[in-house]
Amino acid sequence: MTTQEIIEQKLVDAIPLEGLEVINESFMHNVPPGSESHFKVVIISDEFEGERLVKRHQRVNEALAEELAGSVHALAIQTLTSEEWKEKGEKIMPSPECLGGSKGDS
């Protein structure tokens, strides 16, 4: 199972979902080709209703604690209810360009 597949499965098991997108953004960073170290997760769950953003993110971090302590170097998290997702135009927020490693050198 790939790291991406493990992340997907753990989130499906941990949070009742209306939608899930797990995006491997490793290619945007100074890592070897084929790496699985930088991810973005977009989680749509009505269970987030009334929860503060920090609590939502804590739930994701708890579900992925093993991966975050190991092979996953960075995780961008977008957590929304179905209503919030619709209000944002059902669009995934873009990630900033990586400036780490040799990419930040001028």
N, CA, C and O atoms as a GROMACS GRO file, in nm:
protein
  424
    1MET      N    1   0.085  -0.119   0.000
    1MET     CA    2   0.000   0.000   0.000
    1MET      C    3   0.089   0.124   0.000
    1MET      O    4   0.187   0.131   0.075
    2THR      N    5   0.056   0.221  -0.082
    2THR     CA    6   0.134   0.345  -0.084
    2THR      C    7   0.098   0.431   0.037
    2THR      O    8  -0.004   0.409   0.102
    3THR      N    9   0.182   0.527   0.067
    3THR     CA   10   0.154   0.619   0.177
    3THR      C   11   0.024   0.694   0.150
    3THR      O   12  -0.055   0.714   0.242
    4GLN      N   13   0.000   0.733   0.028
    4GLN     CA   14  -0.124   0.802  -0.007
    4GLN      C   15  -0.244   0.714   0.023
    4GLN      O   16  -0.343   0.763   0.078
    5GLU      N   17  -0.238   0.588  -0.012
    5GLU     CA   18  -0.349   0.495   0.014
    5GLU      C   19  -0.370   0.475   0.164
    5GLU      O   20  -0.484   0.466   0.210
    6ILE      N   21  -0.262   0.469   0.240
    6ILE     CA   22  -0.271   0.454   0.386
    6ILE      C   23  -0.339   0.576   0.446
    6ILE      O   24  -0.426   0.563   0.532
    7ILE      N   25  -0.300   0.696   0.401
    7ILE     CA   26  -0.363   0.819   0.450
    7ILE      C   27  -0.512   0.818   0.420
    7ILE      O   28  -0.593   0.847   0.508
    8GLU      N   29  -0.547   0.784   0.298
    8GLU     CA   30  -0.688   0.778   0.260
    8GLU      C   31  -0.766   0.682   0.350
    8GLU      O   32  -0.873   0.717   0.400
    9GLN      N   33  -0.712   0.562   0.372
    9GLN     CA   34  -0.782   0.461   0.451
    9GLN      C   35  -0.798   0.505   0.596
    9GLN      O   36  -0.904   0.487   0.655
   10LYS      N   37  -0.693   0.561   0.653
   10LYS     CA   38  -0.700   0.604   0.792
   10LYS      C   39  -0.801   0.716   0.812
   10LYS      O   40  -0.872   0.719   0.913
   11LEU      N   41  -0.809   0.807   0.717
   11LEU     CA   42  -0.907   0.916   0.729
   11LEU      C   43  -1.049   0.864   0.711
   11LEU      O   44  -1.141   0.909   0.780
   12VAL      N   45  -1.069   0.771   0.620
   12VAL     CA   46  -1.202   0.711   0.600
   12VAL      C   47  -1.245   0.640   0.730
   12VAL      O   48  -1.361   0.646   0.768
   13ASP      N   49  -1.151   0.573   0.795
   13ASP     CA   50  -1.182   0.500   0.918
   13ASP      C   51  -1.206   0.594   1.037
   13ASP      O   52  -1.281   0.560   1.128
   14ALA      N   53  -1.143   0.711   1.037
   14ALA     CA   54  -1.146   0.800   1.153
   14ALA      C   55  -1.259   0.903   1.154
   14ALA      O   56  -1.307   0.941   1.260
   15ILE      N   57  -1.302   0.947   1.035
   15ILE     CA   58  -1.396   1.058   1.026
   15ILE      C   59  -1.506   1.023   0.926
   15ILE      O   60  -1.476   0.982   0.814
   16PRO      N   61  -1.634   1.038   0.965
   16PRO     CA   62  -1.742   1.019   0.868
   16PRO      C   63  -1.730   1.126   0.758
   16PRO      O   64  -1.734   1.245   0.788
   17LEU      N   65  -1.716   1.084   0.634
   17LEU     CA   66  -1.684   1.177   0.526
   17LEU      C   67  -1.796   1.195   0.426
   17LEU      O   68  -1.869   1.101   0.394
   18GLU      N   69  -1.808   1.317   0.378
   18GLU     CA   70  -1.890   1.348   0.262
   18GLU      C   71  -1.800   1.357   0.139
   18GLU      O   72  -1.846   1.340   0.027
   19GLY      N   73  -1.672   1.385   0.161
   19GLY     CA   74  -1.576   1.394   0.052
   19GLY      C   75  -1.434   1.390   0.105
   19GLY      O   76  -1.407   1.434   0.217
   20LEU      N   77  -1.343   1.338   0.023
   20LEU     CA   78  -1.202   1.330   0.061
   20LEU      C   79  -1.116   1.338  -0.064
   20LEU      O   80  -1.142   1.271  -0.164
   21GLU      N   81  -1.014   1.419  -0.056
   21GLU     CA   82  -0.913   1.428  -0.162
   21GLU      C   83  -0.777   1.425  -0.093
   21GLU      O   84  -0.750   1.508  -0.006
   22VAL      N   85  -0.693   1.330  -0.131
   22VAL     CA   86  -0.557   1.322  -0.078
   22VAL      C   87  -0.464   1.344  -0.197
   22VAL      O   88  -0.466   1.268  -0.294
   23ILE      N   89  -0.384   1.449  -0.189
   23ILE     CA   90  -0.300   1.490  -0.302
   23ILE      C   91  -0.154   1.481  -0.261
   23ILE      O   92  -0.112   1.541  -0.163
   24ASN      N   93  -0.078   1.406  -0.337
   24ASN     CA   94   0.066   1.396  -0.314
   24ASN      C   95   0.132   1.516  -0.380
   24ASN      O   96   0.136   1.527  -0.502
   25GLU      N   97   0.183   1.607  -0.297
   25GLU     CA   98   0.248   1.728  -0.348
   25GLU      C   99   0.400   1.719  -0.340
   25GLU      O  100   0.470   1.821  -0.349
   26SER      N  101   0.452   1.600  -0.323
   26SER     CA  102   0.596   1.582  -0.308
   26SER      C  103   0.674   1.635  -0.429
   26SER      O  104   0.785   1.686  -0.415
   27PHE      N  105   0.615   1.622  -0.548
   27PHE     CA  106   0.682   1.668  -0.670
   27PHE      C  107   0.713   1.818  -0.667
   27PHE      O  108   0.799   1.865  -0.741
   28MET      N  109   0.642   1.892  -0.580
   28MET     CA  110   0.662   2.036  -0.570
   28MET      C  111   0.780   2.073  -0.480
   28MET      O  112   0.810   2.191  -0.462
   29HIS      N  113   0.845   1.973  -0.424
   29HIS     CA  114   0.950   1.995  -0.325
   29HIS      C  115   1.081   1.933  -0.369
   29HIS      O  116   1.086   1.857  -0.466
   30ASN      N  117   1.185   1.964  -0.297
   30ASN     CA  118   1.318   1.917  -0.330
   30ASN      C  119   1.339   1.777  -0.273
   30ASN      O  120   1.413   1.757  -0.177
   31VAL      N  121   1.270   1.680  -0.334
   31VAL     CA  122   1.277   1.540  -0.292
   31VAL      C  123   1.297   1.454  -0.415
   31VAL      O  124   1.270   1.499  -0.526
   32PRO      N  125   1.343   1.330  -0.398
   32PRO     CA  126   1.362   1.243  -0.515
   32PRO      C  127   1.229   1.214  -0.585
   32PRO      O  128   1.124   1.212  -0.521
   33PRO      N  129   1.234   1.191  -0.715
   33PRO     CA  130   1.112   1.156  -0.789
   33PRO      C  131   1.045   1.034  -0.727
   33PRO      O  132   1.112   0.940  -0.682
   34GLY      N  133   0.912   1.036  -0.724
   34GLY     CA  134   0.837   0.925  -0.667
   34GLY      C  135   0.820   0.930  -0.516
   34GLY      O  136   0.764   0.838  -0.457
   35SER      N  137   0.870   1.036  -0.454
   35SER     CA  138   0.859   1.048  -0.308
   35SER      C  139   0.714   1.063  -0.264
   35SER      O  140   0.629   1.111  -0.339
   36GLU      N  141   0.688   1.021  -0.142
   36GLU     CA  142   0.557   1.039  -0.078
   36GLU      C  143   0.582   1.100   0.059
   36GLU      O  144   0.568   1.034   0.162
   37SER      N  145   0.618   1.227   0.058
   37SER     CA  146   0.655   1.294   0.182
   37SER      C  147   0.576   1.421   0.210
   37SER      O  148   0.574   1.468   0.324
   38HIS      N  149   0.512   1.477   0.110
   38HIS     CA  150   0.438   1.603   0.124
   38HIS      C  151   0.296   1.582   0.068
   38HIS      O  152   0.279   1.547  -0.049
   39PHE      N  153   0.196   1.604   0.153
   39PHE     CA  154   0.058   1.579   0.111
   39PHE      C  155  -0.033   1.695   0.147
   39PHE      O  156  -0.006   1.775   0.236
   40LYS      N  157  -0.142   1.701   0.074
   40LYS     CA  158  -0.253   1.790   0.107
   40LYS      C  159  -0.376   1.701   0.119
   40LYS      O  160  -0.399   1.614   0.035
   41VAL      N  161  -0.454   1.723   0.226
   41VAL     CA  162  -0.580   1.652   0.240
   41VAL      C  163  -0.694   1.753   0.244
   41VAL      O  164  -0.687   1.853   0.314
   42VAL      N  165  -0.796   1.725   0.168
   42VAL     CA  166  -0.918   1.805   0.169
   42VAL      C  167  -1.027   1.712   0.221
   42VAL      O  168  -1.060   1.612   0.157
   43ILE      N  169  -1.081   1.746   0.337
   43ILE     CA  170  -1.177   1.659   0.403
   43ILE      C  171  -1.308   1.734   0.420
   43ILE      O  172  -1.312   1.842   0.478
   44ILE      N  173  -1.414   1.676   0.368
   44ILE     CA  174  -1.547   1.734   0.381
   44ILE      C  175  -1.627   1.640   0.470
   44ILE      O  176  -1.652   1.524   0.436
   45SER      N  177  -1.668   1.694   0.585
   45SER     CA  178  -1.744   1.615   0.681
   45SER      C  179  -1.839   1.705   0.758
   45SER      O  180  -1.798   1.807   0.813
   46ASP      N  181  -1.964   1.666   0.761
   46ASP     CA  182  -2.060   1.744   0.838
   46ASP      C  183  -2.039   1.725   0.988
   46ASP      O  184  -2.098   1.798   1.068
   47GLU      N  185  -1.957   1.630   1.025
   47GLU     CA  186  -1.922   1.612   1.166
   47GLU      C  187  -1.836   1.729   1.217
   47GLU      O  188  -1.822   1.747   1.338
   48PHE      N  189  -1.780   1.807   1.126
   48PHE     CA  190  -1.701   1.924   1.165
   48PHE      C  191  -1.789   2.042   1.208
   48PHE      O  192  -1.739   2.141   1.262
   49GLU      N  193  -1.918   2.031   1.185
   49GLU     CA  194  -2.010   2.140   1.219
   49GLU      C  195  -1.992   2.180   1.366
   49GLU      O  196  -2.001   2.097   1.456
   50GLY      N  197  -1.967   2.309   1.389
   50GLY     CA  198  -1.951   2.362   1.524
   50GLY      C  199  -1.812   2.343   1.583
   50GLY      O  200  -1.786   2.393   1.692
   51GLU      N  201  -1.724   2.273   1.514
   51GLU     CA  202  -1.587   2.255   1.564
   51GLU      C  203  -1.496   2.366   1.514
   51GLU      O  204  -1.506   2.409   1.399
   52ARG      N  205  -1.409   2.411   1.600
   52ARG     CA  206  -1.309   2.510   1.560
   52ARG      C  207  -1.206   2.443   1.470
   52ARG      O  208  -1.187   2.321   1.474
   53LEU      N  209  -1.141   2.524   1.390
   53LEU     CA  210  -1.042   2.474   1.294
   53LEU      C  211  -0.934   2.391   1.363
   53LEU      O  212  -0.894   2.286   1.313
   54VAL      N  213  -0.886   2.438   1.477
   54VAL     CA  214  -0.778   2.366   1.546
   54VAL      C  215  -0.823   2.226   1.587
   54VAL      O  216  -0.744   2.132   1.578
   55LYS      N  217  -0.947   2.209   1.631
   55LYS     CA  218  -0.999   2.077   1.668
   55LYS      C  219  -1.009   1.987   1.546
   55LYS      O  220  -0.976   1.868   1.554
   56ARG      N  221  -1.053   2.042   1.436
   56ARG     CA  222  -1.062   1.965   1.312
   56ARG      C  223  -0.924   1.912   1.273
   56ARG      O  224  -0.908   1.795   1.239
   57HIS      N  225  -0.825   2.000   1.279
   57HIS     CA  226  -0.689   1.962   1.241
   57HIS      C  227  -0.631   1.862   1.340
   57HIS      O  228  -0.557   1.771   1.301
   58GLN      N  229  -0.663   1.877   1.468
   58GLN     CA  230  -0.616   1.781   1.567
   58GLN      C  231  -0.669   1.641   1.536
   58GLN      O  232  -0.597   1.542   1.551
   59ARG      N  233  -0.793   1.633   1.494
   59ARG     CA  234  -0.852   1.503   1.460
   59ARG      C  235  -0.776   1.438   1.343
   59ARG      O  236  -0.751   1.318   1.344
   60VAL      N  237  -0.742   1.518   1.244
   60VAL     CA  238  -0.666   1.466   1.129
   60VAL      C  239  -0.526   1.423   1.174
   60VAL      O  240  -0.479   1.316   1.138
   61ASN      N  241  -0.461   1.508   1.252
   61ASN     CA  242  -0.326   1.476   1.300
   61ASN      C  243  -0.325   1.350   1.386
   61ASN      O  244  -0.232   1.270   1.376
   62GLU      N  245  -0.427   1.330   1.469
   62GLU     CA  246  -0.437   1.210   1.551
   62GLU      C  247  -0.453   1.086   1.464
   62GLU      O  248  -0.390   0.983   1.490
   63ALA      N  249  -0.536   1.095   1.361
   63ALA     CA  250  -0.558   0.981   1.272
   63ALA      C  251  -0.431   0.943   1.196
   63ALA      O  252  -0.410   0.827   1.162
   64LEU      N  253  -0.348   1.043   1.169
   64LEU     CA  254  -0.227   1.020   1.087
   64LEU      C  255  -0.098   1.032   1.170
   64LEU      O  256   0.009   1.058   1.114
   65ALA      N  257  -0.107   1.013   1.300
   65ALA     CA  258   0.009   1.032   1.389
   65ALA      C  259   0.128   0.948   1.348
   65ALA      O  260   0.242   0.996   1.349
   66GLU      N  261   0.105   0.824   1.312
   66GLU     CA  262   0.215   0.734   1.275
   66GLU      C  263   0.287   0.784   1.149
   66GLU      O  264   0.410   0.784   1.143
   67GLU      N  265   0.210   0.826   1.051
   67GLU     CA  266   0.270   0.875   0.926
   67GLU      C  267   0.344   1.007   0.949
   67GLU      O  268   0.451   1.028   0.894
   68LEU      N  269   0.286   1.095   1.030
   68LEU     CA  270   0.350   1.224   1.058
   68LEU      C  271   0.478   1.207   1.140
   68LEU      O  272   0.568   1.291   1.133
   69ALA      N  273   0.487   1.101   1.217
   69ALA     CA  274   0.608   1.072   1.294
   69ALA      C  275   0.712   1.000   1.209
   69ALA      O  276   0.826   0.981   1.252
   70GLY      N  277   0.672   0.960   1.090
   70GLY     CA  278   0.762   0.883   1.005
   70GLY      C  279   0.785   0.946   0.870
   70GLY      O  280   0.856   1.046   0.859
   71SER      N  281   0.724   0.889   0.768
   71SER     CA  282   0.758   0.924   0.629
   71SER      C  283   0.697   1.054   0.579
   71SER      O  284   0.747   1.111   0.482
   72VAL      N  285   0.590   1.102   0.642
   72VAL     CA  286   0.525   1.225   0.594
   72VAL      C  287   0.591   1.346   0.659
   72VAL      O  288   0.584   1.365   0.781
   73HIS      N  289   0.654   1.426   0.577
   73HIS     CA  290   0.728   1.544   0.624
   73HIS      C  291   0.635   1.665   0.641
   73HIS      O  292   0.654   1.746   0.732
   74ALA      N  293   0.536   1.677   0.553
   74ALA     CA  294   0.447   1.793   0.557
   74ALA      C  295   0.305   1.751   0.518
   74ALA      O  296   0.284   1.667   0.430
   75LEU      N  297   0.208   1.813   0.588
   75LEU     CA  298   0.068   1.783   0.560
   75LEU      C  299  -0.012   1.913   0.563
   75LEU      O  300  -0.025   1.976   0.668
   76ALA      N  301  -0.064   1.952   0.448
   76ALA     CA  302  -0.154   2.066   0.441
   76ALA      C  303  -0.296   2.013   0.458
   76ALA      O  304  -0.334   1.913   0.396
   77ILE      N  305  -0.374   2.079   0.544
   77ILE     CA  306  -0.506   2.028   0.579
   77ILE      C  307  -0.613   2.133   0.548
   77ILE      O  308  -0.603   2.248   0.591
   78GLN      N  309  -0.714   2.091   0.474
   78GLN     CA  310  -0.830   2.175   0.446
   78GLN      C  311  -0.951   2.095   0.494
   78GLN      O  312  -0.987   1.994   0.433
   79THR      N  313  -1.015   2.140   0.603
   79THR     CA  314  -1.129   2.070   0.661
   79THR      C  315  -1.253   2.158   0.651
   79THR      O  316  -1.252   2.273   0.693
   80LEU      N  317  -1.358   2.102   0.595
   80LEU     CA  318  -1.480   2.180   0.570
   80LEU      C  319  -1.605   2.095   0.592
   80LEU      O  320  -1.602   1.973   0.574
   81THR      N  321  -1.712   2.161   0.630
   81THR     CA  322  -1.844   2.096   0.626
   81THR      C  323  -1.892   2.103   0.481
   81THR      O  324  -1.833   2.172   0.398
   82SER      N  325  -1.999   2.030   0.451
   82SER     CA  326  -2.055   2.036   0.315
   82SER      C  327  -2.094   2.178   0.277
   82SER      O  328  -2.071   2.221   0.165
   83GLU      N  329  -2.154   2.249   0.371
   83GLU     CA  330  -2.197   2.387   0.346
   83GLU      C  331  -2.077   2.478   0.320
   83GLU      O  332  -2.079   2.559   0.227
   84GLU      N  333  -1.972   2.465   0.401
   84GLU     CA  334  -1.851   2.547   0.382
   84GLU      C  335  -1.788   2.517   0.246
   84GLU      O  336  -1.741   2.609   0.178
   85TRP      N  337  -1.785   2.391   0.207
   85TRP     CA  338  -1.730   2.349   0.079
   85TRP      C  339  -1.805   2.417  -0.036
   85TRP      O  340  -1.744   2.466  -0.131
   86LYS      N  341  -1.939   2.419  -0.027
   86LYS     CA  342  -2.020   2.485  -0.129
   86LYS      C  343  -1.995   2.635  -0.131
   86LYS      O  344  -1.983   2.695  -0.238
   87GLU      N  345  -1.986   2.696  -0.013
   87GLU     CA  346  -1.961   2.842  -0.003
   87GLU      C  347  -1.827   2.881  -0.064
   87GLU      O  348  -1.813   2.992  -0.116
   88LYS      N  349  -1.729   2.792  -0.058
   88LYS     CA  350  -1.597   2.819  -0.115
   88LYS      C  351  -1.588   2.781  -0.262
   88LYS      O  352  -1.480   2.779  -0.320
   89GLY      N  353  -1.702   2.749  -0.321
   89GLY     CA  354  -1.705   2.717  -0.463
   89GLY      C  355  -1.651   2.580  -0.495
   89GLY      O  356  -1.615   2.552  -0.610
   90GLU      N  357  -1.646   2.492  -0.396
   90GLU     CA  358  -1.596   2.356  -0.413
   90GLU      C  359  -1.457   2.355  -0.477
   90GLU      O  360  -1.428   2.275  -0.566
   91LYS      N  361  -1.372   2.445  -0.429
   91LYS     CA  362  -1.237   2.458  -0.483
   91LYS      C  363  -1.132   2.426  -0.377
   91LYS      O  364  -1.144   2.467  -0.261
   92ILE      N  365  -1.031   2.354  -0.418
   92ILE     CA  366  -0.919   2.322  -0.331
   92ILE      C  367  -0.824   2.442  -0.330
   92ILE      O  368  -0.789   2.495  -0.435
   93MET      N  369  -0.784   2.483  -0.211
   93MET     CA  370  -0.692   2.597  -0.199
   93MET      C  371  -0.556   2.558  -0.257
   93MET      O  372  -0.507   2.448  -0.231
   94PRO      N  373  -0.493   2.646  -0.334
   94PRO     CA  374  -0.361   2.615  -0.389
   94PRO      C  375  -0.255   2.618  -0.280
   94PRO      O  376  -0.267   2.691  -0.181
   95SER      N  377  -0.152   2.539  -0.298
   95SER     CA  378  -0.041   2.538  -0.205
   95SER      C  379   0.065   2.636  -0.252
   95SER      O  380   0.082   2.657  -0.372
   96PRO      N  381   0.137   2.696  -0.157
   96PRO     CA  382   0.246   2.786  -0.197
   96PRO      C  383   0.362   2.708  -0.256
   96PRO      O  384   0.376   2.588  -0.233
   97GLU      N  385   0.442   2.777  -0.331
   97GLU     CA  386   0.562   2.713  -0.387
   97GLU      C  387   0.661   2.683  -0.277
   97GLU      O  388   0.672   2.759  -0.180
   98CYS      N  389   0.731   2.574  -0.291
   98CYS     CA  390   0.831   2.534  -0.193
   98CYS      C  391   0.957   2.621  -0.210
   98CYS      O  392   1.004   2.643  -0.321
   99LEU      N  393   1.008   2.668  -0.099
   99LEU     CA  394   1.133   2.744  -0.100
   99LEU      C  395   1.240   2.672  -0.018
   99LEU      O  396   1.348   2.727   0.005
  100GLY      N  397   1.210   2.552   0.025
  100GLY     CA  398   1.304   2.476   0.108
  100GLY      C  399   1.415   2.413   0.027
  100GLY      O  400   1.407   2.405  -0.096
  101GLY      N  401   1.519   2.368   0.096
  101GLY     CA  402   1.631   2.302   0.029
  101GLY      C  403   1.696   2.392  -0.074
  101GLY      O  404   1.703   2.513  -0.056
  102SER      N  405   1.742   2.333  -0.180
  102SER     CA  406   1.813   2.410  -0.284
  102SER      C  407   1.718   2.497  -0.365
  102SER      O  408   1.764   2.586  -0.436
  103LYS      N  409   1.587   2.473  -0.358
  103LYS     CA  410   1.492   2.557  -0.433
  103LYS      C  411   1.490   2.699  -0.380
  103LYS      O  412   1.455   2.792  -0.453
  104GLY      N  413   1.527   2.719  -0.254
  104GLY     CA  414   1.526   2.852  -0.195
  104GLY      C  415   1.654   2.928  -0.218
  104GLY      O  416   1.663   3.047  -0.188
  105ASP      N  417   1.755   2.859  -0.272
  105ASP     CA  418   1.883   2.925  -0.299
  105ASP      C  419   1.874   3.010  -0.425
  105ASP      O  420   1.810   2.972  -0.523
  106SER      N  421   1.938   3.123  -0.422
  106SER     CA  422   1.935   3.210  -0.540
  106SER      C  423   2.066   3.206  -0.612
  106SER      O  424   2.083   3.273  -0.714
   0.00000   0.00000   0.00000
